[in-house]
């Protein structure tokens, strides 16, 4: 048996062991709850748009991202008679994502020269592996208080707050028009029990 065959066999066996442990831990091997929840919530969105007088083609909603927050891991879509729209978000390609120091207030590990440039806790150490530094987007608490002198932009392009009226207006414009590029939308929902626990 060649080395390549032995390595392939070891990888396959490791995958089987991992999958067995995954399933024995009780993790379901299906997405039916997610699929049925998404379908239910998009039906509610389509119904709301119809009450506003908009004719909605199911194709119009296929690209809409849906995040649903259940009260607990055992919930199903049928457990939630009442879903609440929690937020409407639009992707903004210019929105800034900042990396900021964590609770210790220092870039990287407090007191370490993470990038080994001879200076401890300088701005170049932001985001050092396993540090408490983290990213903030316009949707995160504290985003408005970011101090540019102690942080840096790590990326551009993320979701920002929007409203249902803007979402409805974007969907009302014919997607086939040359000068209209449909926005990327994300809707978040909570079920009644989850809303009460927030």
C-alpha positions in Angstrom: 0.0 0.0 0.0 1.4 3.4 -1.0 1.8 6.3 1.4 -0.9 8.2 -0.5 -3.3 5.3 0.0 -2.6 5.1 3.7 -3.0 8.8 4.1 -6.3 8.7 2.2 -7.5 5.8 4.4 -6.5 7.6 7.6 -8.4 10.8 6.5 -11.5 8.7 5.7 -11.4 6.9 9.0 -10.9 10.2 10.9 -13.9 11.6 9.0 -16.0 8.6 9.9 -15.1 8.9 13.6 -15.8 12.6 13.6 -19.2 12.1 11.9 -20.1 9.3 14.4 -19.2 11.6 17.4 -21.2 14.4 15.8 -24.3 12.2 15.4 -24.0 10.6 18.8 -23.9 14.0 20.3 -27.5 14.4 19.2 -26.9 17.0 16.4 -29.7 16.5 13.8 -28.6 15.7 10.3 -31.2 17.8 8.5 -32.2 21.3 7.7 -35.9 20.8 7.6 -36.6 23.1 10.5 -34.5 25.9 8.9 -36.1 25.4 5.5 -39.7 25.3 6.9 -39.0 28.4 9.1 -37.6 30.3 6.1 -40.6 29.4 3.9 -43.0 30.4 6.7 -41.3 33.8 7.3 -41.0 34.6 3.6 -44.7 33.8 3.2 -45.4 36.3 6.0 -43.2 38.9 4.3 -45.0 38.3 1.0 -48.4 38.7 2.7 -47.3 42.0 4.3 -46.1 43.3 0.9 -49.5 42.3 -0.6 -51.3 44.3 2.1 -49.3 47.2 0.8 -50.6 46.6 -2.7 -47.4 45.1 -4.1 -47.6 42.0 -6.3 -44.6 39.8 -5.2 -43.2 37.1 -7.3 -41.6 34.3 -5.3 -38.4 34.9 -7.3 -38.2 38.4 -5.7 -37.6 36.9 -2.3 -35.2 34.1 -3.1 -32.1 36.2 -2.5 -33.4 37.6 0.8 -31.5 36.3 3.8 -33.5 35.3 6.8 -32.3 34.9 10.3 -34.7 33.4 12.8 -34.0 33.3 16.5 -35.8 30.6 18.4 -36.4 30.6 22.1 -34.4 27.3 22.5 -32.7 24.6 20.5 -35.8 22.3 20.7 -38.1 24.8 19.0 -39.7 24.2 15.6 -41.4 26.5 13.3 -44.8 25.0 14.4 -44.0 26.0 18.0 -44.0 29.6 17.0 -47.5 30.9 16.3 -46.2 34.4 16.4 -43.1 35.7 14.7 -41.9 39.3 15.1 -39.8 41.1 12.6 -36.8 42.2 14.6 -34.7 44.1 12.1 -34.3 44.9 8.4 -30.8 45.2 7.1 -29.3 46.2 3.8 -25.8 45.4 2.5 -23.7 48.5 2.1 -20.5 48.0 0.2 -19.0 51.2 1.7 -19.8 50.5 5.3 -16.7 50.2 7.5 -15.8 47.2 9.6 -13.4 48.2 12.4 -11.1 46.1 14.4 -10.8 47.4 18.0 -9.0 46.5 21.2 -10.9 44.2 23.5 -11.7 44.6 27.2 -8.0 45.1 28.2 -8.0 48.3 26.0 -4.7 47.2 24.3 -4.0 46.0 20.8 -3.2 42.3 20.7 -2.1 40.7 24.0 -1.7 43.3 26.8 2.0 43.7 27.6 3.3 41.6 24.6 5.1 42.6 21.5 2.7 40.5 19.3 4.2 41.6 15.9 7.8 41.6 17.2 8.6 45.1 15.9 10.2 46.2 19.2 7.2 48.1 20.5 4.8 46.6 22.9 1.0 47.2 22.3 1.3 49.3 19.2 -1.5 49.6 16.6 0.1 47.1 14.4 -0.8 44.4 16.9 -4.5 44.8 16.5 -6.1 41.4 15.8 -3.3 39.3 17.1 -4.2 35.6 17.3 -6.1 34.7 20.4 -6.3 38.2 21.7 -9.5 39.8 22.9 -9.5 42.3 19.9 -12.7 42.1 17.9 -14.5 43.6 14.9 -17.4 46.1 15.1 -19.9 46.7 12.3 -22.6 49.4 12.1 -25.0 46.9 13.7 -22.9 46.4 16.8 -23.3 48.3 20.1 -20.4 50.7 20.5 -19.8 51.2 16.8 -20.4 54.9 17.1 -17.8 55.2 19.9 -14.9 53.7 17.8 -11.8 55.7 18.3 -9.9 55.8 14.9 -6.6 56.6 16.7 -6.8 53.2 18.5 -8.5 51.1 15.9 -8.4 50.5 12.2 -10.7 49.6 9.3 -10.2 46.0 8.5 -12.8 45.7 5.7 -15.5 47.6 3.8 -18.9 46.1 3.1 -21.4 44.8 5.7 -25.0 45.0 6.6 -26.5 48.2 8.0 -29.8 49.1 9.5 -32.7 49.8 7.1 -36.4 49.7 7.3 -39.2 47.7 5.8 -40.4 50.6 3.7 -37.0 50.7 2.0 -37.1 47.0 1.5 -40.6 47.2 0.0 -39.6 50.0 -2.3 -36.6 48.2 -3.6 -38.7 45.1 -4.4 -41.3 47.3 -6.1 -38.8 48.3 -8.8 -38.6 46.0 -11.8 -35.4 44.0 -11.3 -35.1 43.8 -15.1 -34.5 47.5 -15.5 -31.0 48.2 -16.7 -30.4 51.1 -14.2 -31.7 49.2 -11.2 -29.5 46.9 -9.2 -31.5 45.1 -6.5 -30.1 45.6 -3.0 -29.0 42.6 -0.8 -31.4 42.3 2.1 -31.4 40.4 5.4 -34.5 40.2 7.7 -34.2 39.0 11.2 -37.1 37.5 13.2 -37.7 36.3 16.7 -40.4 34.0 17.8 -42.7 35.1 20.7 -40.9 33.1 23.3 -37.5 34.4 22.2 -38.8 37.9 22.1 -40.0 37.6 25.7 -36.6 36.4 26.8 -34.7 39.3 25.3 
